Amino acid sequence: MKSAKPTLEKISKNFGSSFTVRQFSQTRTSDEKFWHFHPEIELVYLPEGSGKRHIGNHLSYFTNGDLVLIGSNLPHSGFSDRLSGIKAETVIQVLPDFLGADFLNTPEMKSIQQLFDRARLGISFQGELKDLMGKEIIDLIDQDPFERLINLLSILHQLAISTDYQLLNVEHMVLEVDVQDNQRVNDIYRFVSEHFTRPIALEEIAKEVNLTVPSFSRYFKKLTGKTFTQFVNEYRIVHATKLLAEQPMSISEVSLESGFNNFSHFTKQFKAYTGKSPSQYRNELKQMVGASTGSD
């Protein structure tokens, strides 16, 4: 397998600004960094579309856009995915001390400091807040530097005081990697993404990253808080939720396409991970989509 490129992402600020705001008008290509981290805190808004979230130790599938805040040095992969309907993506990246080392310690910034602390776990914002803040995030693109800064602080404050959010990682399970680990982690995750539809033996993945099976098992469990088998099953289930949402396939076909050769094992794993059976998940998703579009 081709080795992954270094994945510590270096980010340049907008000219004349203390932070970065970028907008992508189409789905980003798969040759971008698959699994990366950076010291900047990242706020990502997707107004529409669906895809897979992989933030820290969290794997899930989102529909109807997304608004997430990713903490400093919290590893994550891109949100875009082929045929996902994602046509635009706005990304804000700020260093924790982007306004000076002591600025967050002022009383007026306490709520934003707490927001940045929570962002270490990854945060998904939901409900009306997502679209309300999303519009303000998009508006930042055409503003002058001073106006953009003031409005960014307003956005962060509104996110900080909202209760309409979900933390994406349990604190002790947040995946934190340093530079020397990142090459190996990238190789493991890329291998899983390319081969999850077939059985992956521990011997095979251990050999891929030049470790013995016992050493690999200890390494992966220490790094992620779960076994490799648990991770692969979760990856498969997330892929299954995507297929259930996007493809007119039978549930047995979804099971096979997601790497589960045993249908009963698939339904058991799916319910353990999502709390619902595959058919319940699909039916509830159809009801949600129907309600959001006003259809019967």
ABEGO torsion letter per residue (X at the ends): XBBBBBABBBBBBBBGBABBBBBBABBBBAABBABBBBABBBBBBBABEBEBBBBEABBBBBBGEBBBBBBBGBBBBBABBBGAGBABBBBBBBBAAAAEAAAAABAAAAAAAAAAAAAAAEBBBBEAAAAAAAAAAAAAAABBAAAAAAAAAAAAAAAAABABBBBABBAAABBBBBAAAAAAAAAAAAAAAAAAABBBBAAAAAAAAGBBAAAAAAAAAAAAGBBAAAAAAAAAAAAAAAAAAABBBBAAAAAAAAGBABAAAAAAAAAAAAGBBAAAAAAAAAAAAAAAAGBX
